[in-house]
């Protein structure tokens, strides 16, 4: 079983994949298989198959793919796409194939699209902003939801957003 987490190392954080194995029937161990160093610090990760979306503290969203190179017998985490603009990322989730919803500390939500069939290598490595909105609250978690819509549905939700709000009530 593989375990994916963030790990503190010196002055930076990284995304790490571990293998959970037993040395003996009663002695479990975690063995580090591979890691990916983010630009500053990963705040949130979202995993779908072998693809990991990472919300970075200062560098927005990057997409990392895990693979095993059987010829060299090594595990690899490789960045395949990145949002090039600076954003203080707080959360990320894949809401559709190659489409990611990210949030930042300023209360913004952005929808990013990965063009895997782009004309150039640069197009394939860049996450393009398809839409954005100012929510006004910092989002702590984004999780994909799959809802079966009714025939009358005008809007079909694809993500759940968790925020921390402060409610002020004025009493006379």
N, C-alpha and C positions, 0 to 999 in steps of 0.2 A: 504494500500500500504506500503511495506517495503522499507526502504532506507538504503543502505550500504555505510559507509564512514569510514574515519580514524579520530581518535579523539586524541587530545593531553591531556595527564594526567600526571602531575608531570614531571618525567624525562624520560618517555617512551611514545610511541604511541601504539594505538591498533586499530583493525578492529572492528567496531560496527554496529549492525543492529538495526534500529529504526523502529517503527510503526508510520506512518503518519495518524493522526486521527483528527476529528473536535470535540471540546468540545461543541461548539455551531455552527450553520451554518456559522458564520463569524469568528470563532476563531480556527485556526488550531494549532496543537501541535505535537511535536515529542516525543515519549516515547521510551526510551532505552529498547530493548528486551534482548540483550545479547552482549557479546564482546569476543574478542580473543586477548590476549596480545602477540605481536610478540617478537622476541629475542631482537631487538633494535628498528627499526622504519620501518614501511611499506612504500615502495617507490611507489609501483604499485599494483593494484589488478585486477584480471580478474574473472568474474562471469559467470558460466554456470550452470543453474538450481540451485541446492542447494550446489554446489561445488564452493569454492572460492580459487583461486591460489593467493598467496601473495609473492611479491618480497620484501625481507627484506634488509635493508641497509647493514648489515654485515653477515647475515646468509643465503644468497641465497634464495631458494624457499621453501615454505611450502604449503601444501594443507589442507584446512579447509572445513569441511562439516557442514551445518546448518540443524538442525532438531528440531522438536517440540515434547517434551515428554508429551503426553496427560495424562498419569497417574499422573505425578507430576505437570502438567500445567506450564512447564518451557520451554523457548527457549534456545537452546544449540548451540554453535560454538565449534567444536572439531577438533583438528589437527589429520588428518588421515595418512599423509605422509610428509616426509621432505627430502630435499637434504642435506646430512650430511657434505659436504665439505664447507669450508668458502669461500664465494664469495660476493663481494660488489654489490649486486643486484640492477639493475636500472629498469628493466621492465620484464613482464612475460605475456604469453598468452597460452591458450590451443589450439593447432593446429590440434589435432586429439583426439580420445577417449583416455583418460589417458596418453596423450603425451603433454608435455609442452615445449615451447621455452622460454628460459630465457637469459638475458644479464647481464653483469657486467660492472663496471666502468673502467675496463682495456681494453674494446673493444672486449671482447669474447662473443660468442653466444654458448649456450649449449642446447641440446635436452635432456629432462628428461622423463623417462618412469616410470609410476606407475604400479607395478605388483600386481593388486588386487587379482589375483589367486596364489600368491606366496606360496611356500611350508611352510614357517614359518611366524610368526607374524612380525619378523624383516624384512623379504623380502617385506611384504605388506606395511610396514610403511616407507620404504626407496625409494626415487626417484633415479633411476639408470641412469647414463649418457650413452646415446646411441651414441651420436656424439657431436663434438664441432668444432668450427672454430674461428680463430682470424680474426675479421672484421676490427679492427684497428680504429674504431670509437665508441664512447659511444652511445648506443641506449637509447632514452628517452621513447619511446612507442613501443609496439608490439601489433598489432591487427590482429586477424584472418580474412582471406578473403576466401570466397567460390567462386571459379571460375569454370565455366563449360568448361572443356578442349575441344579443337578441336582434330580431329583425328591425325593431324600432330604434336601435342604438345609433345615436348621432356621433358620439365619441367612444372610442374603444381604448381603455387604459392599457398601457404597456409597461408602466413602471410605478413603483411605490417610493415616495420620497419621505425621509424622516428628517425633521428639523427640530431645533430647539427654539421655542418662542418664549418671549417674556410678555405676559399679559398684565396690563396696568388697568386697574379699575378705579375710577374717581368717584368717591362718595361725597354727597353734599354735606 
